[in-house]
Amino acid sequence: MACYRRIRELREDHDLTQAAVSRHLGMKQPQYFRYEQGYRDIPTDILIRLADLYNTSTDYILERTDDPAPPQDCPDSKTPVRSLPE
């Protein structure tokens, strides 16, 4: 998964060190280093906190989109986004 490259790029674009980001996330720097290197998968809660830190979407970090804009309000919950096969 290329999201590891993207979290490094985001960190560098914001002139942050791994130590600063790891402190923000409440973990030790070596643990964060493993996420950036792709040695460990990024847990969902950390992914969400990274998206909040960089004011972007989790989809951008996961490379599901190239648009770094933060997410907009969710659509009306009564309107189905798509139908799932039964």
Buried (B, 14 or more C-beta within 10 A) or exposed (E): EEBBEBBBEBBEEEEBEBEBBBEBBEBEBEBBBBBBEBEBEBEEEBBEBBBEBBEBBBBBBBEEEEEBEEEEEEEEEEEEEEEEEE
